[in-house]
Amino acid sequence: MSKFVRGTVLSGVLAGLLLAPAVGVAQGRASVKVDANGNVEVKAGNTEVKTQGAGVNVQGGGAEVEAQGDEEGAGARLEISGTESQETHRCSPKTEVDITGSDNVVTLTGECKSVSVSGASNKVTVEAVAAITVTGADNSVTWKRAVGGKKPKVSRSGANNKVTQAR
């Protein structure tokens, strides 16, 4: 798992561990579980954070974010799904991002290996990317710069999907 993903996971788990009791007391439900393998599960209200192996999954407020990587740091997969979510995430050069759902606004900083968008009316801004795939309808992907100096490889299918470079 990359240092960034591992740091993000640990920060999220730490925040969950610190905030879960307070939120749980206020809402009457919270739990923290750590199994023999070191996997952590934090639940507070309708929010849930789970770590397992090289991955992390966060669910809450109708949105889900999942990051997967391997122990050797070869890459990571960031999965974002939901409706009407506004999120910002940082990519590493090996991060593959999958965005599904509708009416999401997602900002990706850093360099992403690939960005895949499916669904309807999603608006995605990417700082740097090597490949973009868009399916569905009325999705918009704006990229600022290409990884490696070449324009990103773009694949579009569906209706009214737009992929443009920011000026």
Chimera marker file (.cmm) of the C-alpha trace (Angstrom):
<marker_set name="trace">
<marker id="1" x="0.000" y="0.000" z="0.000" r="1" g="1" b="0" radius="0.5"/>
<marker id="2" x="1.406" y="3.418" z="-0.870" r="1" g="1" b="0" radius="0.5"/>
<marker id="3" x="2.563" y="5.684" z="1.929" r="1" g="1" b="0" radius="0.5"/>
<marker id="4" x="-0.160" y="8.183" z="0.996" r="1" g="1" b="0" radius="0.5"/>
<marker id="5" x="-2.975" y="5.595" z="1.100" r="1" g="1" b="0" radius="0.5"/>
<marker id="6" x="-1.593" y="4.055" z="4.298" r="1" g="1" b="0" radius="0.5"/>
<marker id="7" x="-1.330" y="7.528" z="5.905" r="1" g="1" b="0" radius="0.5"/>
<marker id="8" x="-4.833" y="8.406" z="4.768" r="1" g="1" b="0" radius="0.5"/>
<marker id="9" x="-6.183" y="5.111" z="6.126" r="1" g="1" b="0" radius="0.5"/>
<marker id="10" x="-4.441" y="5.574" z="9.444" r="1" g="1" b="0" radius="0.5"/>
<marker id="11" x="-5.598" y="9.196" z="9.704" r="1" g="1" b="0" radius="0.5"/>
<marker id="12" x="-9.169" y="8.156" z="8.989" r="1" g="1" b="0" radius="0.5"/>
<marker id="13" x="-9.046" y="5.273" z="11.428" r="1" g="1" b="0" radius="0.5"/>
<marker id="14" x="-7.486" y="7.473" z="14.107" r="1" g="1" b="0" radius="0.5"/>
<marker id="15" x="-10.133" y="10.138" z="13.563" r="1" g="1" b="0" radius="0.5"/>
<marker id="16" x="-12.795" y="7.428" z="13.693" r="1" g="1" b="0" radius="0.5"/>
<marker id="17" x="-11.355" y="5.995" z="16.875" r="1" g="1" b="0" radius="0.5"/>
<marker id="18" x="-11.267" y="9.404" z="18.517" r="1" g="1" b="0" radius="0.5"/>
<marker id="19" x="-14.651" y="10.601" z="17.279" r="1" g="1" b="0" radius="0.5"/>
<marker id="20" x="-16.660" y="7.387" z="17.388" r="1" g="1" b="0" radius="0.5"/>
<marker id="21" x="-17.210" y="7.387" z="21.155" r="1" g="1" b="0" radius="0.5"/>
<marker id="22" x="-18.404" y="11.017" z="21.140" r="1" g="1" b="0" radius="0.5"/>
<marker id="23" x="-20.662" y="10.509" z="18.144" r="1" g="1" b="0" radius="0.5"/>
<marker id="24" x="-21.827" y="7.174" z="19.492" r="1" g="1" b="0" radius="0.5"/>
<marker id="25" x="-22.747" y="8.633" z="22.847" r="1" g="1" b="0" radius="0.5"/>
<marker id="26" x="-24.720" y="11.387" z="21.130" r="1" g="1" b="0" radius="0.5"/>
<marker id="27" x="-26.478" y="8.948" z="18.815" r="1" g="1" b="0" radius="0.5"/>
<marker id="28" x="-26.505" y="5.986" z="21.148" r="1" g="1" b="0" radius="0.5"/>
<marker id="29" x="-24.517" y="3.690" z="18.828" r="1" g="1" b="0" radius="0.5"/>
<marker id="30" x="-20.828" y="3.324" z="18.107" r="1" g="1" b="0" radius="0.5"/>
<marker id="31" x="-18.357" y="0.492" z="17.949" r="1" g="1" b="0" radius="0.5"/>
<marker id="32" x="-14.679" y="-0.147" z="17.279" r="1" g="1" b="0" radius="0.5"/>
<marker id="33" x="-13.427" y="-3.644" z="16.458" r="1" g="1" b="0" radius="0.5"/>
<marker id="34" x="-9.862" y="-4.814" z="15.838" r="1" g="1" b="0" radius="0.5"/>
<marker id="35" x="-9.415" y="-8.451" z="14.821" r="1" g="1" b="0" radius="0.5"/>
<marker id="36" x="-6.380" y="-10.720" z="15.314" r="1" g="1" b="0" radius="0.5"/>
<marker id="37" x="-5.000" y="-9.725" z="11.883" r="1" g="1" b="0" radius="0.5"/>
<marker id="38" x="-5.040" y="-6.005" z="12.718" r="1" g="1" b="0" radius="0.5"/>
<marker id="39" x="-8.063" y="-5.209" z="10.562" r="1" g="1" b="0" radius="0.5"/>
<marker id="40" x="-10.080" y="-2.328" z="12.004" r="1" g="1" b="0" radius="0.5"/>
<marker id="41" x="-13.812" y="-1.602" z="11.791" r="1" g="1" b="0" radius="0.5"/>
<marker id="42" x="-15.253" y="1.633" z="13.172" r="1" g="1" b="0" radius="0.5"/>
<marker id="43" x="-18.999" y="2.309" z="13.122" r="1" g="1" b="0" radius="0.5"/>
<marker id="44" x="-20.638" y="5.517" z="14.303" r="1" g="1" b="0" radius="0.5"/>
<marker id="45" x="-24.135" y="6.472" z="13.286" r="1" g="1" b="0" radius="0.5"/>
<marker id="46" x="-24.491" y="5.784" z="9.571" r="1" g="1" b="0" radius="0.5"/>
<marker id="47" x="-20.724" y="6.009" z="8.914" r="1" g="1" b="0" radius="0.5"/>
<marker id="48" x="-18.496" y="2.973" z="8.701" r="1" g="1" b="0" radius="0.5"/>
<marker id="49" x="-14.712" y="2.706" z="8.167" r="1" g="1" b="0" radius="0.5"/>
<marker id="50" x="-13.085" y="-0.674" z="7.508" r="1" g="1" b="0" radius="0.5"/>
<marker id="51" x="-9.473" y="-1.578" z="6.867" r="1" g="1" b="0" radius="0.5"/>
<marker id="52" x="-8.494" y="-4.996" z="5.631" r="1" g="1" b="0" radius="0.5"/>
<marker id="53" x="-5.099" y="-5.968" z="4.333" r="1" g="1" b="0" radius="0.5"/>
<marker id="54" x="-3.992" y="-3.289" z="1.874" r="1" g="1" b="0" radius="0.5"/>
<marker id="55" x="-7.424" y="-1.680" z="1.475" r="1" g="1" b="0" radius="0.5"/>
<marker id="56" x="-9.801" y="0.699" z="3.149" r="1" g="1" b="0" radius="0.5"/>
<marker id="57" x="-13.544" y="1.200" z="2.697" r="1" g="1" b="0" radius="0.5"/>
<marker id="58" x="-15.494" y="4.222" z="3.961" r="1" g="1" b="0" radius="0.5"/>
<marker id="59" x="-19.298" y="4.417" z="3.759" r="1" g="1" b="0" radius="0.5"/>
<marker id="60" x="-21.607" y="7.156" z="4.935" r="1" g="1" b="0" radius="0.5"/>
<marker id="61" x="-24.075" y="9.772" z="3.823" r="1" g="1" b="0" radius="0.5"/>
<marker id="62" x="-25.110" y="7.803" z="0.730" r="1" g="1" b="0" radius="0.5"/>
<marker id="63" x="-21.540" y="7.635" z="-0.636" r="1" g="1" b="0" radius="0.5"/>
<marker id="64" x="-18.867" y="4.971" z="-0.567" r="1" g="1" b="0" radius="0.5"/>
<marker id="65" x="-15.121" y="5.311" z="-1.104" r="1" g="1" b="0" radius="0.5"/>
<marker id="66" x="-12.855" y="2.293" z="-1.398" r="1" g="1" b="0" radius="0.5"/>
<marker id="67" x="-9.087" y="2.258" z="-1.895" r="1" g="1" b="0" radius="0.5"/>
<marker id="68" x="-7.193" y="-0.913" z="-2.689" r="1" g="1" b="0" radius="0.5"/>
<marker id="69" x="-3.452" y="-1.360" z="-2.978" r="1" g="1" b="0" radius="0.5"/>
<marker id="70" x="-0.989" y="-4.158" z="-2.632" r="1" g="1" b="0" radius="0.5"/>
<marker id="71" x="1.617" y="-4.551" z="0.051" r="1" g="1" b="0" radius="0.5"/>
<marker id="72" x="4.455" y="-3.890" z="-2.406" r="1" g="1" b="0" radius="0.5"/>
<marker id="73" x="3.021" y="-0.461" z="-3.317" r="1" g="1" b="0" radius="0.5"/>
<marker id="74" x="2.538" y="-1.393" z="-6.995" r="1" g="1" b="0" radius="0.5"/>
<marker id="75" x="-0.623" y="0.680" z="-7.209" r="1" g="1" b="0" radius="0.5"/>
<marker id="76" x="-3.941" y="1.571" z="-5.729" r="1" g="1" b="0" radius="0.5"/>
<marker id="77" x="-7.553" y="1.492" z="-6.800" r="1" g="1" b="0" radius="0.5"/>
<marker id="78" x="-9.870" y="4.227" z="-5.619" r="1" g="1" b="0" radius="0.5"/>
<marker id="79" x="-13.579" y="3.482" z="-6.029" r="1" g="1" b="0" radius="0.5"/>
<marker id="80" x="-16.081" y="6.282" z="-5.534" r="1" g="1" b="0" radius="0.5"/>
<marker id="81" x="-19.797" y="5.605" z="-5.811" r="1" g="1" b="0" radius="0.5"/>
<marker id="82" x="-22.916" y="7.402" z="-4.777" r="1" g="1" b="0" radius="0.5"/>
<marker id="83" x="-25.290" y="10.197" z="-5.615" r="1" g="1" b="0" radius="0.5"/>
<marker id="84" x="-24.843" y="13.960" z="-5.144" r="1" g="1" b="0" radius="0.5"/>
<marker id="85" x="-21.506" y="13.539" z="-3.380" r="1" g="1" b="0" radius="0.5"/>
<marker id="86" x="-18.748" y="16.179" z="-3.337" r="1" g="1" b="0" radius="0.5"/>
<marker id="87" x="-15.294" y="14.713" z="-2.775" r="1" g="1" b="0" radius="0.5"/>
<marker id="88" x="-11.609" y="15.498" z="-3.231" r="1" g="1" b="0" radius="0.5"/>
<marker id="89" x="-8.936" y="12.787" z="-3.375" r="1" g="1" b="0" radius="0.5"/>
<marker id="90" x="-5.209" y="12.690" z="-4.085" r="1" g="1" b="0" radius="0.5"/>
<marker id="91" x="-3.834" y="10.262" z="-6.676" r="1" g="1" b="0" radius="0.5"/>
<marker id="92" x="-0.409" y="8.709" z="-6.911" r="1" g="1" b="0" radius="0.5"/>
<marker id="93" x="1.054" y="7.943" z="-10.358" r="1" g="1" b="0" radius="0.5"/>
<marker id="94" x="-0.243" y="4.360" z="-10.081" r="1" g="1" b="0" radius="0.5"/>
<marker id="95" x="-3.767" y="5.152" z="-8.830" r="1" g="1" b="0" radius="0.5"/>
<marker id="96" x="-6.680" y="3.849" z="-10.882" r="1" g="1" b="0" radius="0.5"/>
<marker id="97" x="-9.905" y="5.727" z="-10.086" r="1" g="1" b="0" radius="0.5"/>
<marker id="98" x="-13.427" y="4.373" z="-10.729" r="1" g="1" b="0" radius="0.5"/>
<marker id="99" x="-16.328" y="6.792" z="-10.243" r="1" g="1" b="0" radius="0.5"/>
<marker id="100" x="-19.907" y="5.519" z="-10.517" r="1" g="1" b="0" radius="0.5"/>
<marker id="101" x="-23.256" y="7.067" z="-9.733" r="1" g="1" b="0" radius="0.5"/>
<marker id="102" x="-24.968" y="10.310" z="-10.554" r="1" g="1" b="0" radius="0.5"/>
<marker id="103" x="-24.615" y="14.022" z="-9.857" r="1" g="1" b="0" radius="0.5"/>
<marker id="104" x="-21.262" y="13.607" z="-8.094" r="1" g="1" b="0" radius="0.5"/>
<marker id="105" x="-18.615" y="16.350" z="-8.062" r="1" g="1" b="0" radius="0.5"/>
<marker id="106" x="-15.143" y="14.816" z="-7.715" r="1" g="1" b="0" radius="0.5"/>
<marker id="107" x="-11.777" y="16.578" z="-7.705" r="1" g="1" b="0" radius="0.5"/>
<marker id="108" x="-8.626" y="14.483" z="-8.139" r="1" g="1" b="0" radius="0.5"/>
<marker id="109" x="-5.263" y="16.047" z="-7.338" r="1" g="1" b="0" radius="0.5"/>
<marker id="110" x="-1.840" y="14.624" z="-8.117" r="1" g="1" b="0" radius="0.5"/>
<marker id="111" x="-1.173" y="12.218" z="-10.994" r="1" g="1" b="0" radius="0.5"/>
<marker id="112" x="-3.717" y="9.484" z="-11.715" r="1" g="1" b="0" radius="0.5"/>
<marker id="113" x="-2.896" y="6.460" z="-13.855" r="1" g="1" b="0" radius="0.5"/>
<marker id="114" x="-6.476" y="6.246" z="-15.083" r="1" g="1" b="0" radius="0.5"/>
<marker id="115" x="-9.917" y="7.694" z="-14.381" r="1" g="1" b="0" radius="0.5"/>
<marker id="116" x="-13.108" y="5.849" z="-15.293" r="1" g="1" b="0" radius="0.5"/>
<marker id="117" x="-16.491" y="7.570" z="-14.948" r="1" g="1" b="0" radius="0.5"/>
<marker id="118" x="-19.846" y="5.842" z="-15.419" r="1" g="1" b="0" radius="0.5"/>
<marker id="119" x="-23.367" y="6.947" z="-14.638" r="1" g="1" b="0" radius="0.5"/>
<marker id="120" x="-25.061" y="10.271" z="-15.256" r="1" g="1" b="0" radius="0.5"/>
<marker id="121" x="-24.293" y="13.953" z="-14.678" r="1" g="1" b="0" radius="0.5"/>
<marker id="122" x="-20.998" y="13.436" z="-12.842" r="1" g="1" b="0" radius="0.5"/>
<marker id="123" x="-18.512" y="16.319" z="-12.894" r="1" g="1" b="0" radius="0.5"/>
<marker id="124" x="-14.870" y="15.314" z="-12.480" r="1" g="1" b="0" radius="0.5"/>
<marker id="125" x="-11.761" y="17.528" z="-12.421" r="1" g="1" b="0" radius="0.5"/>
<marker id="126" x="-8.371" y="15.822" z="-12.696" r="1" g="1" b="0" radius="0.5"/>
<marker id="127" x="-5.009" y="17.506" z="-12.162" r="1" g="1" b="0" radius="0.5"/>
<marker id="128" x="-3.013" y="14.963" z="-14.228" r="1" g="1" b="0" radius="0.5"/>
<marker id="129" x="-4.065" y="11.722" z="-15.912" r="1" g="1" b="0" radius="0.5"/>
<marker id="130" x="-2.807" y="9.145" z="-18.430" r="1" g="1" b="0" radius="0.5"/>
<marker id="131" x="-6.161" y="7.582" z="-19.483" r="1" g="1" b="0" radius="0.5"/>
<marker id="132" x="-9.832" y="8.600" z="-19.227" r="1" g="1" b="0" radius="0.5"/>
<marker id="133" x="-12.871" y="6.389" z="-19.857" r="1" g="1" b="0" radius="0.5"/>
<marker id="134" x="-16.396" y="7.839" z="-19.726" r="1" g="1" b="0" radius="0.5"/>
<marker id="135" x="-19.666" y="5.910" z="-20.162" r="1" g="1" b="0" radius="0.5"/>
<marker id="136" x="-23.258" y="6.879" z="-19.458" r="1" g="1" b="0" radius="0.5"/>
<marker id="137" x="-24.857" y="10.262" z="-20.071" r="1" g="1" b="0" radius="0.5"/>
<marker id="138" x="-24.092" y="13.935" z="-19.410" r="1" g="1" b="0" radius="0.5"/>
<marker id="139" x="-20.789" y="13.282" z="-17.607" r="1" g="1" b="0" radius="0.5"/>
<marker id="140" x="-18.033" y="15.895" z="-17.711" r="1" g="1" b="0" radius="0.5"/>
<marker id="141" x="-14.316" y="15.252" z="-17.163" r="1" g="1" b="0" radius="0.5"/>
<marker id="142" x="-11.863" y="18.148" z="-17.206" r="1" g="1" b="0" radius="0.5"/>
<marker id="143" x="-8.145" y="17.392" z="-17.067" r="1" g="1" b="0" radius="0.5"/>
<marker id="144" x="-5.411" y="19.954" z="-16.480" r="1" g="1" b="0" radius="0.5"/>
<marker id="145" x="-2.309" y="18.131" z="-17.722" r="1" g="1" b="0" radius="0.5"/>
<marker id="146" x="-1.325" y="14.775" z="-19.093" r="1" g="1" b="0" radius="0.5"/>
<marker id="147" x="0.993" y="12.323" z="-17.391" r="1" g="1" b="0" radius="0.5"/>
<marker id="148" x="4.186" y="11.916" z="-19.401" r="1" g="1" b="0" radius="0.5"/>
<marker id="149" x="3.583" y="14.945" z="-21.622" r="1" g="1" b="0" radius="0.5"/>
<marker id="150" x="1.190" y="13.214" z="-24.042" r="1" g="1" b="0" radius="0.5"/>
<marker id="151" x="-2.535" y="13.826" z="-24.128" r="1" g="1" b="0" radius="0.5"/>
<marker id="152" x="-4.402" y="11.190" z="-22.113" r="1" g="1" b="0" radius="0.5"/>
<marker id="153" x="-5.912" y="8.237" z="-23.940" r="1" g="1" b="0" radius="0.5"/>
<marker id="154" x="-9.659" y="8.996" z="-24.026" r="1" g="1" b="0" radius="0.5"/>
<marker id="155" x="-12.554" y="6.574" z="-24.507" r="1" g="1" b="0" radius="0.5"/>
<marker id="156" x="-16.142" y="7.863" z="-24.539" r="1" g="1" b="0" radius="0.5"/>
<marker id="157" x="-19.456" y="6.108" z="-25.013" r="1" g="1" b="0" radius="0.5"/>
<marker id="158" x="-22.996" y="7.131" z="-24.224" r="1" g="1" b="0" radius="0.5"/>
<marker id="159" x="-24.764" y="10.451" z="-24.720" r="1" g="1" b="0" radius="0.5"/>
<marker id="160" x="-23.459" y="13.989" z="-24.150" r="1" g="1" b="0" radius="0.5"/>
<marker id="161" x="-20.272" y="12.979" z="-22.319" r="1" g="1" b="0" radius="0.5"/>
<marker id="162" x="-17.526" y="15.611" z="-22.441" r="1" g="1" b="0" radius="0.5"/>
<marker id="163" x="-13.776" y="15.301" z="-21.910" r="1" g="1" b="0" radius="0.5"/>
<marker id="164" x="-11.869" y="18.605" z="-22.115" r="1" g="1" b="0" radius="0.5"/>
<marker id="165" x="-8.554" y="20.081" z="-21.120" r="1" g="1" b="0" radius="0.5"/>
<marker id="166" x="-8.663" y="22.989" z="-18.676" r="1" g="1" b="0" radius="0.5"/>
<marker id="167" x="-7.281" y="26.228" z="-20.109" r="1" g="1" b="0" radius="0.5"/>
<link id1="1" id2="2" r="1" g="1" b="0" radius="0.2"/>
<link id1="2" id2="3" r="1" g="1" b="0" radius="0.2"/>
<link id1="3" id2="4" r="1" g="1" b="0" radius="0.2"/>
<link id1="4" id2="5" r="1" g="1" b="0" radius="0.2"/>
<link id1="5" id2="6" r="1" g="1" b="0" radius="0.2"/>
<link id1="6" id2="7" r="1" g="1" b="0" radius="0.2"/>
<link id1="7" id2="8" r="1" g="1" b="0" radius="0.2"/>
<link id1="8" id2="9" r="1" g="1" b="0" radius="0.2"/>
<link id1="9" id2="10" r="1" g="1" b="0" radius="0.2"/>
<link id1="10" id2="11" r="1" g="1" b="0" radius="0.2"/>
<link id1="11" id2="12" r="1" g="1" b="0" radius="0.2"/>
<link id1="12" id2="13" r="1" g="1" b="0" radius="0.2"/>
<link id1="13" id2="14" r="1" g="1" b="0" radius="0.2"/>
<link id1="14" id2="15" r="1" g="1" b="0" radius="0.2"/>
<link id1="15" id2="16" r="1" g="1" b="0" radius="0.2"/>
<link id1="16" id2="17" r="1" g="1" b="0" radius="0.2"/>
<link id1="17" id2="18" r="1" g="1" b="0" radius="0.2"/>
<link id1="18" id2="19" r="1" g="1" b="0" radius="0.2"/>
<link id1="19" id2="20" r="1" g="1" b="0" radius="0.2"/>
<link id1="20" id2="21" r="1" g="1" b="0" radius="0.2"/>
<link id1="21" id2="22" r="1" g="1" b="0" radius="0.2"/>
<link id1="22" id2="23" r="1" g="1" b="0" radius="0.2"/>
<link id1="23" id2="24" r="1" g="1" b="0" radius="0.2"/>
<link id1="24" id2="25" r="1" g="1" b="0" radius="0.2"/>
<link id1="25" id2="26" r="1" g="1" b="0" radius="0.2"/>
<link id1="26" id2="27" r="1" g="1" b="0" radius="0.2"/>
<link id1="27" id2="28" r="1" g="1" b="0" radius="0.2"/>
<link id1="28" id2="29" r="1" g="1" b="0" radius="0.2"/>
<link id1="29" id2="30" r="1" g="1" b="0" radius="0.2"/>
<link id1="30" id2="31" r="1" g="1" b="0" radius="0.2"/>
<link id1="31" id2="32" r="1" g="1" b="0" radius="0.2"/>
<link id1="32" id2="33" r="1" g="1" b="0" radius="0.2"/>
<link id1="33" id2="34" r="1" g="1" b="0" radius="0.2"/>
<link id1="34" id2="35" r="1" g="1" b="0" radius="0.2"/>
<link id1="35" id2="36" r="1" g="1" b="0" radius="0.2"/>
<link id1="36" id2="37" r="1" g="1" b="0" radius="0.2"/>
<link id1="37" id2="38" r="1" g="1" b="0" radius="0.2"/>
<link id1="38" id2="39" r="1" g="1" b="0" radius="0.2"/>
<link id1="39" id2="40" r="1" g="1" b="0" radius="0.2"/>
<link id1="40" id2="41" r="1" g="1" b="0" radius="0.2"/>
<link id1="41" id2="42" r="1" g="1" b="0" radius="0.2"/>
<link id1="42" id2="43" r="1" g="1" b="0" radius="0.2"/>
<link id1="43" id2="44" r="1" g="1" b="0" radius="0.2"/>
<link id1="44" id2="45" r="1" g="1" b="0" radius="0.2"/>
<link id1="45" id2="46" r="1" g="1" b="0" radius="0.2"/>
<link id1="46" id2="47" r="1" g="1" b="0" radius="0.2"/>
<link id1="47" id2="48" r="1" g="1" b="0" radius="0.2"/>
<link id1="48" id2="49" r="1" g="1" b="0" radius="0.2"/>
<link id1="49" id2="50" r="1" g="1" b="0" radius="0.2"/>
<link id1="50" id2="51" r="1" g="1" b="0" radius="0.2"/>
<link id1="51" id2="52" r="1" g="1" b="0" radius="0.2"/>
<link id1="52" id2="53" r="1" g="1" b="0" radius="0.2"/>
<link id1="53" id2="54" r="1" g="1" b="0" radius="0.2"/>
<link id1="54" id2="55" r="1" g="1" b="0" radius="0.2"/>
<link id1="55" id2="56" r="1" g="1" b="0" radius="0.2"/>
<link id1="56" id2="57" r="1" g="1" b="0" radius="0.2"/>
<link id1="57" id2="58" r="1" g="1" b="0" radius="0.2"/>
<link id1="58" id2="59" r="1" g="1" b="0" radius="0.2"/>
<link id1="59" id2="60" r="1" g="1" b="0" radius="0.2"/>
<link id1="60" id2="61" r="1" g="1" b="0" radius="0.2"/>
<link id1="61" id2="62" r="1" g="1" b="0" radius="0.2"/>
<link id1="62" id2="63" r="1" g="1" b="0" radius="0.2"/>
<link id1="63" id2="64" r="1" g="1" b="0" radius="0.2"/>
<link id1="64" id2="65" r="1" g="1" b="0" radius="0.2"/>
<link id1="65" id2="66" r="1" g="1" b="0" radius="0.2"/>
<link id1="66" id2="67" r="1" g="1" b="0" radius="0.2"/>
<link id1="67" id2="68" r="1" g="1" b="0" radius="0.2"/>
<link id1="68" id2="69" r="1" g="1" b="0" radius="0.2"/>
<link id1="69" id2="70" r="1" g="1" b="0" radius="0.2"/>
<link id1="70" id2="71" r="1" g="1" b="0" radius="0.2"/>
<link id1="71" id2="72" r="1" g="1" b="0" radius="0.2"/>
<link id1="72" id2="73" r="1" g="1" b="0" radius="0.2"/>
<link id1="73" id2="74" r="1" g="1" b="0" radius="0.2"/>
<link id1="74" id2="75" r="1" g="1" b="0" radius="0.2"/>
<link id1="75" id2="76" r="1" g="1" b="0" radius="0.2"/>
<link id1="76" id2="77" r="1" g="1" b="0" radius="0.2"/>
<link id1="77" id2="78" r="1" g="1" b="0" radius="0.2"/>
<link id1="78" id2="79" r="1" g="1" b="0" radius="0.2"/>
<link id1="79" id2="80" r="1" g="1" b="0" radius="0.2"/>
<link id1="80" id2="81" r="1" g="1" b="0" radius="0.2"/>
<link id1="81" id2="82" r="1" g="1" b="0" radius="0.2"/>
<link id1="82" id2="83" r="1" g="1" b="0" radius="0.2"/>
<link id1="83" id2="84" r="1" g="1" b="0" radius="0.2"/>
<link id1="84" id2="85" r="1" g="1" b="0" radius="0.2"/>
<link id1="85" id2="86" r="1" g="1" b="0" radius="0.2"/>
<link id1="86" id2="87" r="1" g="1" b="0" radius="0.2"/>
<link id1="87" id2="88" r="1" g="1" b="0" radius="0.2"/>
<link id1="88" id2="89" r="1" g="1" b="0" radius="0.2"/>
<link id1="89" id2="90" r="1" g="1" b="0" radius="0.2"/>
<link id1="90" id2="91" r="1" g="1" b="0" radius="0.2"/>
<link id1="91" id2="92" r="1" g="1" b="0" radius="0.2"/>
<link id1="92" id2="93" r="1" g="1" b="0" radius="0.2"/>
<link id1="93" id2="94" r="1" g="1" b="0" radius="0.2"/>
<link id1="94" id2="95" r="1" g="1" b="0" radius="0.2"/>
<link id1="95" id2="96" r="1" g="1" b="0" radius="0.2"/>
<link id1="96" id2="97" r="1" g="1" b="0" radius="0.2"/>
<link id1="97" id2="98" r="1" g="1" b="0" radius="0.2"/>
<link id1="98" id2="99" r="1" g="1" b="0" radius="0.2"/>
<link id1="99" id2="100" r="1" g="1" b="0" radius="0.2"/>
<link id1="100" id2="101" r="1" g="1" b="0" radius="0.2"/>
<link id1="101" id2="102" r="1" g="1" b="0" radius="0.2"/>
<link id1="102" id2="103" r="1" g="1" b="0" radius="0.2"/>
<link id1="103" id2="104" r="1" g="1" b="0" radius="0.2"/>
<link id1="104" id2="105" r="1" g="1" b="0" radius="0.2"/>
<link id1="105" id2="106" r="1" g="1" b="0" radius="0.2"/>
<link id1="106" id2="107" r="1" g="1" b="0" radius="0.2"/>
<link id1="107" id2="108" r="1" g="1" b="0" radius="0.2"/>
<link id1="108" id2="109" r="1" g="1" b="0" radius="0.2"/>
<link id1="109" id2="110" r="1" g="1" b="0" radius="0.2"/>
<link id1="110" id2="111" r="1" g="1" b="0" radius="0.2"/>
<link id1="111" id2="112" r="1" g="1" b="0" radius="0.2"/>
<link id1="112" id2="113" r="1" g="1" b="0" radius="0.2"/>
<link id1="113" id2="114" r="1" g="1" b="0" radius="0.2"/>
<link id1="114" id2="115" r="1" g="1" b="0" radius="0.2"/>
<link id1="115" id2="116" r="1" g="1" b="0" radius="0.2"/>
<link id1="116" id2="117" r="1" g="1" b="0" radius="0.2"/>
<link id1="117" id2="118" r="1" g="1" b="0" radius="0.2"/>
<link id1="118" id2="119" r="1" g="1" b="0" radius="0.2"/>
<link id1="119" id2="120" r="1" g="1" b="0" radius="0.2"/>
<link id1="120" id2="121" r="1" g="1" b="0" radius="0.2"/>
<link id1="121" id2="122" r="1" g="1" b="0" radius="0.2"/>
<link id1="122" id2="123" r="1" g="1" b="0" radius="0.2"/>
<link id1="123" id2="124" r="1" g="1" b="0" radius="0.2"/>
<link id1="124" id2="125" r="1" g="1" b="0" radius="0.2"/>
<link id1="125" id2="126" r="1" g="1" b="0" radius="0.2"/>
<link id1="126" id2="127" r="1" g="1" b="0" radius="0.2"/>
<link id1="127" id2="128" r="1" g="1" b="0" radius="0.2"/>
<link id1="128" id2="129" r="1" g="1" b="0" radius="0.2"/>
<link id1="129" id2="130" r="1" g="1" b="0" radius="0.2"/>
<link id1="130" id2="131" r="1" g="1" b="0" radius="0.2"/>
<link id1="131" id2="132" r="1" g="1" b="0" radius="0.2"/>
<link id1="132" id2="133" r="1" g="1" b="0" radius="0.2"/>
<link id1="133" id2="134" r="1" g="1" b="0" radius="0.2"/>
<link id1="134" id2="135" r="1" g="1" b="0" radius="0.2"/>
<link id1="135" id2="136" r="1" g="1" b="0" radius="0.2"/>
<link id1="136" id2="137" r="1" g="1" b="0" radius="0.2"/>
<link id1="137" id2="138" r="1" g="1" b="0" radius="0.2"/>
<link id1="138" id2="139" r="1" g="1" b="0" radius="0.2"/>
<link id1="139" id2="140" r="1" g="1" b="0" radius="0.2"/>
<link id1="140" id2="141" r="1" g="1" b="0" radius="0.2"/>
<link id1="141" id2="142" r="1" g="1" b="0" radius="0.2"/>
<link id1="142" id2="143" r="1" g="1" b="0" radius="0.2"/>
<link id1="143" id2="144" r="1" g="1" b="0" radius="0.2"/>
<link id1="144" id2="145" r="1" g="1" b="0" radius="0.2"/>
<link id1="145" id2="146" r="1" g="1" b="0" radius="0.2"/>
<link id1="146" id2="147" r="1" g="1" b="0" radius="0.2"/>
<link id1="147" id2="148" r="1" g="1" b="0" radius="0.2"/>
<link id1="148" id2="149" r="1" g="1" b="0" radius="0.2"/>
<link id1="149" id2="150" r="1" g="1" b="0" radius="0.2"/>
<link id1="150" id2="151" r="1" g="1" b="0" radius="0.2"/>
<link id1="151" id2="152" r="1" g="1" b="0" radius="0.2"/>
<link id1="152" id2="153" r="1" g="1" b="0" radius="0.2"/>
<link id1="153" id2="154" r="1" g="1" b="0" radius="0.2"/>
<link id1="154" id2="155" r="1" g="1" b="0" radius="0.2"/>
<link id1="155" id2="156" r="1" g="1" b="0" radius="0.2"/>
<link id1="156" id2="157" r="1" g="1" b="0" radius="0.2"/>
<link id1="157" id2="158" r="1" g="1" b="0" radius="0.2"/>
<link id1="158" id2="159" r="1" g="1" b="0" radius="0.2"/>
<link id1="159" id2="160" r="1" g="1" b="0" radius="0.2"/>
<link id1="160" id2="161" r="1" g="1" b="0" radius="0.2"/>
<link id1="161" id2="162" r="1" g="1" b="0" radius="0.2"/>
<link id1="162" id2="163" r="1" g="1" b="0" radius="0.2"/>
<link id1="163" id2="164" r="1" g="1" b="0" radius="0.2"/>
<link id1="164" id2="165" r="1" g="1" b="0" radius="0.2"/>
<link id1="165" id2="166" r="1" g="1" b="0" radius="0.2"/>
<link id1="166" id2="167" r="1" g="1" b="0" radius="0.2"/>
</marker_set>
